[in-house]
Amino acid sequence: MQIDGFIPADKTIALEEGVTFVYDTPYGNVTIISKIAGDDNEEFTQAFVKLSQRHQREAKLGQVDPVKQFSDIIRLYATTVVLKWSTTAKSGGNAIEPSVDNFVSMMETTAFRRVFALFQEDCGDLANFRKAQEDEAAKN
């Protein structure tokens, strides 16, 4: 079915260029250039299914570790959605270098959990990845 008025994501923006999200916190800002976290991003959706299955299996075996599961989810986003990131936050007075492990470690902290929650919303919001198409439609 095709829904009238629905505009899909611009695949170039959603999967190649990404969208820049900036989160200002009292501890420093975090800038993330991100692909879409959704159906258009097959790498994300396939990895999400596998991770969900693994977490379900662990639960059935009584091996639920919420901290580890949260870390797994952050790593999933870091490896399948995040194209590039940086922060002005410091750890022990030192700059935090952009790496997958540092992204996971930073987002696990109480100081940045809300940033990660907002990031999940932002990179899952289709509207953030179709701006070029909306701008084009507005011109016509």
C-alpha positions as CSV (number, residue, x, y, z in Angstrom):
1,M,0.0,0.0,0.0
2,Q,1.2,3.5,-0.8
3,I,0.2,6.2,1.7
4,D,-0.7,9.5,0.2
5,G,1.7,12.3,1.3
6,F,4.3,9.9,2.7
7,I,7.8,10.9,1.8
8,P,10.5,8.2,2.3
9,A,14.0,8.9,3.5
10,D,16.5,10.2,1.0
11,K,18.7,7.1,0.8
12,T,21.9,9.2,0.1
13,I,21.3,11.1,3.3
14,A,20.1,8.1,5.3
15,L,22.8,5.7,4.4
16,E,25.8,7.5,3.0
17,E,26.1,11.2,4.1
18,G,24.2,10.9,7.4
19,V,22.8,13.7,9.5
20,T,24.6,15.7,12.1
21,F,23.1,15.7,15.6
22,V,24.6,17.9,18.3
23,Y,23.9,17.4,22.0
24,D,25.0,20.1,24.5
25,T,25.4,18.9,28.0
26,P,26.9,20.5,31.2
27,Y,29.9,18.1,30.6
28,G,30.6,19.1,27.0
29,N,28.9,18.6,23.7
30,V,28.6,15.5,21.6
31,T,28.4,15.7,17.9
32,I,27.3,12.6,16.0
33,I,27.0,12.1,12.2
34,S,24.6,9.3,11.8
35,K,22.9,7.0,9.4
36,I,19.3,6.1,9.9
37,A,18.4,3.5,12.5
38,G,15.6,1.8,10.6
39,D,14.4,-0.3,7.8
40,D,16.5,1.4,5.2
41,N,19.7,0.5,7.1
42,E,19.8,-3.3,6.6
43,E,23.1,-3.6,8.5
44,F,21.4,-2.1,11.5
45,T,18.2,-4.1,11.3
46,Q,20.0,-7.4,10.7
47,A,22.3,-6.8,13.7
48,F,19.4,-5.6,15.8
49,V,17.5,-8.9,15.2
50,K,20.6,-11.0,16.0
51,L,21.2,-9.0,19.2
52,S,17.6,-9.3,20.2
53,Q,17.7,-13.1,19.7
54,R,20.9,-13.3,21.7
55,H,19.3,-11.3,24.6
56,Q,16.2,-13.5,24.5
57,R,18.3,-16.7,24.6
58,E,20.3,-15.3,27.5
59,A,17.1,-14.5,29.4
60,K,15.8,-18.0,28.8
61,L,19.0,-19.3,30.3
62,G,18.7,-17.0,33.3
63,Q,21.8,-15.0,32.2
64,V,20.2,-11.5,32.1
65,D,22.7,-8.7,32.7
66,P,21.0,-5.4,32.0
67,V,24.3,-3.5,32.1
68,K,25.8,-5.8,29.4
69,Q,22.6,-5.6,27.4
70,F,22.6,-1.8,27.5
71,S,26.3,-1.8,26.4
72,D,25.4,-4.2,23.6
73,I,22.7,-1.8,22.3
74,I,25.1,1.2,22.4
75,R,27.7,-0.9,20.5
76,L,25.1,-1.8,17.9
77,Y,24.4,1.8,17.2
78,A,28.1,2.7,17.3
79,T,28.9,0.1,14.7
80,T,25.9,0.3,12.4
81,V,24.6,3.8,12.7
82,V,27.3,6.2,13.8
83,L,29.5,7.4,10.9
84,K,31.6,9.8,12.9
85,W,31.5,11.4,16.3
86,S,33.3,13.8,18.6
87,T,33.0,15.3,22.0
88,T,34.4,18.2,24.0
89,A,33.7,16.2,27.2
90,K,36.8,15.1,29.1
91,S,37.7,12.0,31.1
92,G,40.2,12.5,33.9
93,G,41.1,15.8,32.3
94,N,41.9,14.2,29.0
95,A,40.2,14.5,25.6
96,I,38.0,11.5,24.7
97,E,39.2,10.2,21.4
98,P,36.5,9.0,18.9
99,S,36.4,5.2,18.8
100,V,33.7,2.6,19.1
101,D,34.9,1.6,22.6
102,N,35.0,5.2,23.8
103,F,31.5,5.9,22.4
104,V,30.2,2.9,24.3
105,S,32.0,3.8,27.5
106,M,30.9,7.4,27.4
107,M,27.2,6.6,26.6
108,E,27.1,4.0,29.4
109,T,27.8,6.7,31.9
110,T,25.0,8.3,33.9
111,A,26.2,11.7,32.6
112,F,25.4,10.7,28.9
113,R,22.6,8.1,29.1
114,R,20.1,10.8,28.2
115,V,22.2,11.8,25.2
116,F,22.1,8.2,24.0
117,A,18.3,8.1,24.5
118,L,17.8,11.3,22.5
119,F,20.2,10.0,19.8
120,Q,18.2,6.8,19.5
121,E,15.1,8.9,18.9
122,D,16.8,11.3,16.4
123,C,18.5,8.6,14.3
124,G,15.2,6.6,14.2
125,D,13.1,9.6,13.1
126,L,12.5,9.3,9.4
127,A,11.9,13.0,9.1
128,N,15.5,13.8,9.9
129,F,16.6,11.9,6.8
130,R,14.4,13.4,4.2
131,K,15.1,17.1,4.5
132,A,16.5,17.3,1.0
133,Q,13.3,15.9,-0.5
134,E,11.1,18.2,1.6
135,D,13.2,21.2,0.5
136,E,12.8,20.1,-3.2
137,A,9.1,19.7,-2.8
138,A,8.8,23.2,-1.2
139,K,10.5,24.7,-4.2
140,N,8.0,23.3,-6.7
